[in-house]
Amino acid sequence: MNDDRASDGRAVRLDERKRGIVRLPEALGRLPVYVPADTGLYKVARVVLPLVAQAYRLEVSGTEHLPLDGPAVLAVNHQSDFDPWLVGVAFPRPMKFLAKSELFRVPLLQRLIVALGAFPIERGVGDREALRRSLEVLAAGHVLLMFPEGTRHTDGRVHDFQPGVGMLALRSGAPVIPVAMKGNERFTTEGRLSFPKVRLMAGPPVDLSSLEGRRSEMYLAAAARIHEAVSSLYARL
C-alpha cells in the first residue's frame, strides 16, 4: 500500500515537471502553492521592465558571453532589491533565480516572484533543497541567476562569495558568467526613490578547469575565482 502511494506521488511530481509546475516546499510554513512557471506574467514583465530600465538609463555590455542555449550560471554582485529585474532585462534568455525565503511568506509577492522564476533559499544555513533545485534547473538546461554575496551591500565593494556558487559550478559543469553592476546601490537616497544611471557588464566564462584538491577546498577556490572575475568587471565600470 505504501509503495503504491509513493509511486503515485512520483507520478504526480513527474507530471508537474512536464507541465512546468513549481511546488513551493511546505517548510515555508504555508500550504504548497502551485504556479505555472514562465507564465504570461513573465511575458508581460519582458515588455514592462525594459521601460523601467530606461528610467535608470541602464547600459549593458558583454551579454554575448551568455550561451544561446544550454545551462549557465550568472554570478552577479548584489546591491539592491531591483537587481533580479535589471539582470532579467539585460539578458535575452529566461532565467530562474534564488531569492531569500522571507519573500515567499508574503502571499502576493510569493506568487509574483515564483511566476517570474524565483525559488527560495534559507540564508545562513546549508539549504539542501535549494541546492537540489538549483542543480535541477541547470540539468534542465536553464539559466540560473545567483547573487553569491548572500545579501545586499551598498558600500561600493564586491564582498566575498559564498562557497555555494563554487559547489554548483563544479557539480553541474555549467559555465559561470561573471556579471557586475554599478549604480544600482543608489536606488534609494535618504529614504527617497532615485533614478541613477546603472551600468552592467558581463565577462567570459570563468575558467575553473585547473582546480584540484579536496571537494571543500575546490568549492572555496572556485568561489574565490568567480569573485575575482566579478570584482575585475566591477572595477571597470
C-alpha positions in Angstrom: 0.0 0.0 0.0 2.8 2.4 0.9 4.7 1.5 -2.2 1.6 2.4 -4.3 1.3 5.8 -2.6 4.9 6.5 -3.2 4.6 5.5 -6.8 1.6 7.8 -7.2 3.5 10.7 -5.6 6.4 10.2 -8.0 4.0 10.2 -11.0 2.4 13.4 -9.8 5.7 15.2 -9.4 6.8 14.0 -12.9 3.6 15.2 -14.4 4.1 18.6 -12.6 7.5 19.0 -14.1 6.2 18.2 -17.6 3.6 20.9 -17.2 6.1 23.4 -15.8 4.6 23.5 -12.3 6.6 24.8 -9.4 5.8 23.4 -6.0 6.9 25.5 -3.1 8.2 23.5 -0.1 5.9 23.1 2.9 8.9 24.1 5.0 8.0 27.7 4.3 5.1 27.4 6.8 2.3 27.6 4.3 0.5 25.0 2.2 2.2 24.3 -1.1 1.4 26.8 -3.8 1.2 25.7 -7.4 2.1 28.3 -10.1 2.8 27.7 -13.7 6.4 28.5 -14.5 7.2 31.1 -17.2 3.6 32.3 -17.3 2.0 35.1 -19.2 3.1 37.3 -16.3 6.7 36.7 -17.3 5.9 37.8 -20.9 4.3 40.9 -19.6 7.4 41.6 -17.4 9.5 41.3 -20.5 7.6 44.2 -22.0 7.2 46.4 -18.9 10.6 46.0 -17.3 12.6 47.5 -20.2 10.6 50.6 -19.8 11.6 50.7 -16.1 15.2 50.1 -17.2 15.0 53.2 -19.4 14.2 55.3 -16.4 17.5 54.1 -14.9 19.4 54.6 -18.1 20.6 51.0 -18.0 23.8 50.5 -20.0 24.7 46.9 -20.8 27.8 45.2 -22.3 29.1 41.7 -22.6 25.8 39.9 -23.0 27.3 37.9 -25.9 29.1 35.8 -23.3 25.9 34.1 -22.2 25.4 30.9 -24.3 22.3 31.0 -26.6 21.2 27.7 -25.1 22.1 25.1 -22.5 22.8 25.6 -18.8 24.6 28.6 -17.4 25.2 30.3 -14.0 25.0 34.1 -13.9 27.1 35.2 -10.8 26.2 38.9 -10.0 27.1 41.3 -7.2 24.1 42.3 -5.2 23.3 46.0 -4.3 19.5 46.4 -4.5 16.2 44.7 -4.5 15.8 45.6 -8.1 18.8 43.5 -9.2 17.0 40.4 -10.5 14.7 42.5 -12.7 17.6 44.5 -14.2 19.6 41.4 -15.0 16.4 39.9 -16.5 16.1 42.9 -18.8 19.8 42.8 -19.8 19.8 39.2 -21.0 17.6 37.7 -23.7 17.1 34.3 -22.1 14.5 33.5 -19.4 16.2 32.6 -16.1 15.5 31.1 -12.7 16.8 32.8 -9.6 17.3 32.2 -5.9 15.5 34.5 -3.5 15.6 34.7 0.3 12.9 32.6 1.8 11.4 35.5 3.7 9.9 36.9 0.5 7.9 33.7 0.0 6.0 34.3 3.2 4.2 37.3 1.7 1.3 35.7 -0.3 1.0 38.2 -3.2 4.7 38.7 -3.5 5.2 34.9 -3.4 3.0 34.3 -6.4 4.6 37.2 -8.3 8.3 36.1 -7.9 7.5 32.4 -8.4 5.8 33.3 -11.7 8.9 35.2 -12.7 11.2 32.3 -12.0 12.2 32.5 -8.3 12.6 29.7 -5.8 13.5 30.1 -2.1 16.8 29.7 -0.2 17.2 29.8 3.5 20.2 32.1 4.2 22.8 31.3 6.8 22.2 27.5 6.7 23.2 24.7 4.3 19.9 24.7 2.3 19.9 21.2 0.6 16.6 21.8 -1.0 17.8 25.0 -2.7 20.9 23.2 -3.9 18.9 20.3 -5.3 16.5 22.7 -7.1 19.5 24.7 -8.5 21.1 21.5 -9.9 17.8 20.5 -11.4 17.4 23.9 -13.1 20.9 23.6 -14.6 20.4 19.9 -15.6 17.3 21.0 -17.5 19.4 23.5 -19.5 18.1 26.7 -17.9 20.0 29.8 -16.8 20.4 30.2 -13.0 20.9 33.7 -11.6 22.8 33.9 -8.4 23.9 36.6 -6.0 26.8 34.8 -4.3 27.5 37.5 -1.7 24.3 36.2 0.0 22.9 39.6 0.8 22.9 43.2 -0.5 25.8 45.6 0.1 25.8 49.3 -0.8 29.4 50.3 0.2 30.8 50.1 -3.3 32.7 46.8 -2.8 32.1 43.3 -4.1 32.1 41.2 -0.9 33.3 37.6 -0.5 31.3 35.0 -2.3 29.7 32.0 -0.5 31.2 28.6 -1.5 27.8 27.5 -2.8 28.4 29.2 -6.1 31.6 27.2 -6.5 29.8 24.0 -5.5 27.1 24.5 -8.1 29.6 25.4 -10.8 31.8 22.3 -10.2 28.9 19.8 -9.6 26.9 20.9 -12.6 29.7 21.6 -15.0 27.7 24.6 -16.2 29.6 27.7 -17.4 29.7 30.6 -14.9 29.3 34.0 -16.5 30.5 36.8 -14.2 28.4 39.9 -14.1 29.0 43.2 -12.4 26.5 46.1 -11.8 27.2 49.6 -10.5 24.9 52.5 -9.8 22.0 50.3 -8.5 23.2 50.9 -4.9 21.8 54.4 -5.2 18.2 53.4 -5.9 17.2 54.9 -2.6 18.8 58.1 -1.3 17.8 59.3 2.2 14.7 57.2 2.0 13.6 58.5 -1.3 13.5 56.7 -4.6 16.0 58.0 -7.1 16.9 57.2 -10.7 20.6 56.7 -11.0 22.5 55.6 -14.1 23.1 51.9 -13.9 25.9 50.0 -15.7 26.0 46.3 -16.2 28.9 44.3 -17.7 29.2 40.6 -18.3 32.5 38.8 -18.9 33.6 35.5 -20.4 33.0 32.2 -18.5 35.3 31.7 -15.5 37.9 29.0 -16.1 37.7 26.5 -13.2 39.4 23.6 -15.1 42.7 23.9 -13.2 41.3 23.5 -9.7 42.5 20.5 -7.7 42.2 19.2 -4.1 39.5 18.1 -1.8 36.0 19.0 -2.7 35.5 21.6 0.0 38.8 23.3 -0.9 37.8 23.3 -4.6 34.4 24.8 -3.8 36.1 27.7 -1.9 38.7 28.2 -4.6 36.0 28.2 -7.3 34.0 30.8 -5.4 37.1 32.9 -4.9 38.0 32.7 -8.6 34.4 33.7 -9.6 34.6 36.6 -7.1 37.8 37.8 -8.6 36.2 37.8 -12.1 33.2 39.8 -10.9 35.4 42.2 -8.9 37.6 42.8 -12.0 34.5 43.7 -14.1 33.2 46.0 -11.3 36.4 47.9 -11.3 36.0 48.7 -15.0 32.5 50.2 -14.6 
